[in-house]
Amino acid sequence: MRWLITLIAAFVIFNSLQGWLRRIGLGRLPGDLEFTVRGRVWSFPFGSTVFLSLIAWVLSRLVARLL
């Protein structure tokens, strides 16, 4: 359950910071899907979301050990 909450939080963060993150290469990882339907671009950044979730998990573990 915690992993699912982390995944959803990372997805929301990724979507809100999408323009900035694309400049540094996130959003183009393997597993990120992007397609156009009727002139609108739909993006599903599954690979980037997992990557950001892993980073958040590692950081939370480091902080927990320090405290």
QUIBELDA-V607706 format. One record per pair of residues at least 12 apart in sequence whose C-alpha atoms are under 8 Angstrom apart, sorted by the first residue. I is the first residue (numbers start at 0). J is the second residue. Records with the same first field share a line. If there is no record, write none. Layout:
I->J  J
This chain:
5->52
6->48  49  52
9->48  49  51  52
10->44  48
13->44  47  48
25->47
26->44  46  47
27->47
28->46  47
29->46
30->44  45  46  47
31->43  44  45  46  47
32->44  45
